[in-house]
Amino acid sequence: MMEDLVNKELQLCSICNIEFVKDRYDKNEKCEDCKDIDLCMECEEEHPTISMVENDYGDLICEECAEPKCRFCNDPVEADMQFCSKSCVDGYKWDNYREKC
C-alpha cells in the first residue's frame, strides 16, 4: 500500500483548480473530469478538446476564434487578412498613416 503512494503526488487541475492525485511521472495537468477540456488561448473559455484547433503560434484556440476576422474591427470575414467594409479599410489606412507620422 505504501509503495503505491511513493510515486504519487498532488496536482492542481489547470482547468477547475481542484487537487487530484497523479502519478509523479505523468505530464497530465488535468483531473479526470477535465481531461477532455481545454482553454482557448484567445477568448480564455473552456471548450471540448476535440473542437480546438492550433493557430500559427502553436496555441490551442476554439473554432470561433479561428474564423477569419477583419483586420481593423475583428468582425467575421470570408477570408483571412480581409476587411469587412470600406470604412474599416479607411480606418486601417488612417491608423497606419498616423503611426508613420
Buried (B, 14 or more C-beta within 10 A) or exposed (E): EEEEEEEEEEBEBBBEEEEBEBEEEEEBEBBEEBEEBBBBBBEEEEBEEEEBEEBEEEBBBBEEBBEEBBBBBEEEBEEEEEBBEEEBBEBBEEEEEEEEE
